[in-house]
């Protein structure tokens, strides 16, 4: 790829990284209210955050932030977490454990069938990418 073509792809990425560093430097404080006040913004809550849906209400898809929330300690302030659409600070107020399923057979069958489908796709991709001709059908045919 030429430099001229690469600039249009790389420049926005580099600008966002630089903006994230500048914003992260401003997110200093011991509480969310203190951080919000220093940056002229308000504290917003996110409810029902889970790994199945990595979207935050009002923000969009933020898998890094949701993953950090998943492993966060209760009542601890986390600053300067760079996501896809901004730089975040958060405090985990409450953690609810998932309900245990009485039977995992449905999930096991779903995963098993998905793997079987992937096996055939992998086989077809290898077959397409290779330079091998399949003549197994001719092996048992008499001339």
C-alpha positions in Angstrom: 0.0 0.0 0.0 1.3 3.4 -0.9 1.9 6.1 1.7 -0.8 8.3 0.3 -3.4 5.5 0.7 -2.2 4.6 4.1 -2.4 8.1 5.4 -6.2 8.2 5.1 -6.5 5.0 7.2 -3.8 5.7 9.7 -4.3 9.4 10.4 -7.7 9.0 12.2 -6.3 6.2 14.3 -3.3 8.2 15.4 -5.4 11.3 16.1 -7.8 9.3 18.3 -4.9 7.8 20.2 -3.4 11.2 20.8 -6.8 12.6 21.9 -7.2 9.6 24.3 -3.9 10.4 25.9 -4.8 14.1 26.4 -8.3 13.2 27.8 -6.8 10.5 30.1 -4.5 13.1 31.6 -7.5 15.1 32.7 -9.3 12.3 34.4 -7.7 12.6 37.8 -9.7 12.3 41.0 -10.7 10.1 43.9 -14.4 9.9 43.0 -16.5 10.0 39.8 -18.2 13.2 41.0 -14.8 14.9 41.4 -13.7 13.8 37.9 -17.0 14.9 36.4 -16.9 18.3 38.0 -13.3 18.9 36.9 -14.3 18.0 33.3 -17.7 19.8 33.2 -19.7 16.7 32.7 -22.1 14.5 34.6 -21.9 11.0 36.0 -24.1 8.5 34.2 -25.1 5.0 35.2 -25.0 1.8 33.2 -27.3 -1.0 34.2 -27.4 -4.6 33.2 -23.9 -4.7 31.8 -22.8 -8.2 30.8 -20.4 -9.9 28.5 -23.1 -11.1 26.2 -24.0 -7.6 25.2 -20.9 -5.4 25.2 -22.9 -2.2 24.5 -23.3 0.7 26.9 -26.5 2.7 26.8 -25.9 6.1 25.2 -22.4 5.1 24.1 -22.4 2.1 21.8 -20.2 -1.0 21.6 -17.4 -0.8 24.2 -16.0 -4.3 24.7 -12.9 -3.2 26.4 -14.9 -1.1 29.0 -17.4 -3.9 29.6 -14.6 -6.4 30.0 -12.9 -4.2 32.5 -16.1 -3.8 34.4 -16.5 -7.5 34.5 -13.2 -8.0 36.4 -13.4 -4.8 38.5 -13.4 -4.7 42.2 -16.5 -3.2 44.0 -16.4 0.5 45.0 -13.0 1.1 43.4 -12.5 4.1 41.0 -11.0 3.1 37.6 -9.7 6.0 35.6 -8.6 6.6 32.0 -9.9 3.4 30.4 -9.6 4.0 26.6 -12.5 2.5 24.7 -13.7 2.7 21.1 -15.7 5.9 21.5 -14.0 7.7 24.3 -12.1 7.6 27.6 -14.0 6.2 30.6 -13.8 6.2 34.3 -16.1 4.0 36.3 -17.0 2.5 39.7 -18.6 -0.9 40.1 -21.5 -0.5 42.6 -23.1 -3.9 42.4 -22.3 -7.3 41.0 -25.0 -9.9 40.4 -24.0 -13.5 39.8 -25.6 -15.2 36.9 -28.3 -17.7 37.7 -27.2 -21.3 37.4 -28.9 -23.4 34.7 -30.3 -26.7 35.8 -29.3 -28.4 32.6 -26.5 -27.4 30.2 -27.4 -30.0 27.5 -29.0 -27.3 25.2 -25.9 -25.2 25.3 -23.7 -28.3 24.7 -25.7 -29.3 21.7 -25.6 -25.7 20.3 -21.8 -25.6 20.6 -21.4 -29.1 19.2 -23.5 -28.3 16.1 -21.6 -25.0 15.6 -18.3 -26.9 15.6 -19.5 -29.4 13.1 -20.5 -26.6 10.8 -17.1 -25.0 11.2 -15.3 -28.2 10.5 -16.9 -28.4 7.0 -16.2 -24.8 6.3 -12.5 -25.3 7.3 -12.3 -28.3 5.1 -13.7 -26.4 2.1 -11.4 -23.4 2.7 -8.4 -25.7 2.8 -9.6 -27.5 -0.3 -10.1 -24.3 -2.2 -6.7 -22.9 -1.1 -4.8 -26.0 -2.0 -3.7 -27.3 -5.4 -4.9 -30.9 -4.8 -7.3 -32.7 -7.0 -9.7 -35.1 -5.2 -9.8 -38.3 -7.2 -11.0 -40.7 -4.5 -14.2 -41.4 -6.4 -12.2 -42.8 -9.3 -10.4 -45.3 -7.1 -13.1 -47.9 -7.0 -14.4 -47.5 -10.5 -13.2 -50.1 -13.0 -12.3 -49.0 -16.5 
